[in-house]
Amino acid sequence: MPKIEIFTGPGCGYCTAAKALLRERKLRFTERDISDEAVRAELLKRLPRARTIPQIFMDGEPIGGYDDLRHRLR
């Protein structure tokens, strides 16, 4: 099973949808809330051009956002 991290923020509908999809597929994930400044800094260090959320990583590699996750899990 891949190690999944999802960087999210409050009020983000795509974040909610991504988490629901992961739960539906019974995939475990770690949620990281970018409203915490340290978490936001970590995301920007790992993915400097990130401008939207969610940002999803599988086994440490960025895969993109909700649409990318949906396509990957087909």
WOQUILIN-V648839 format. One record per backbone hydrogen bond with DSSP energy under -1.0 kcal/mol. NH is the residue of the N-H (numbers start at 0). CO is the residue of the C=O. E is the energy in kcal/mol with one decimal. If there is no record, write none. Layout:
<<NH/CO/E> <NH/CO/E>>
This chain:
<<4/56/-2.4> <5/29/-2.7> <6/54/-3.0> <7/31/-2.7> <11/8/-1.3> <15/11/-2.0> <16/12/-2.4> <17/13/-2.4> <18/14/-2.4> <19/15/-2.2> <20/16/-2.3> <21/17/-2.3> <22/18/-2.4> <23/19/-2.7> <24/20/-2.0> <25/22/-1.5> <26/21/-2.9> <29/3/-2.4> <31/5/-2.9> <33/7/-3.2> <35/32/-1.6> <39/35/-2.5> <40/36/-2.4> <41/37/-2.0> <42/38/-2.5> <43/39/-2.5> <44/40/-1.8> <45/41/-2.3> <46/42/-2.9> <49/46/-2.3> <54/6/-1.5> <55/63/-2.8> <56/4/-2.8> <57/60/-2.7> <58/2/-3.4> <60/57/-2.1> <62/55/-3.1> <68/64/-2.3> <69/65/-2.8> <70/66/-2.3> <71/67/-2.2> <72/68/-2.1> <73/70/-1.0>>
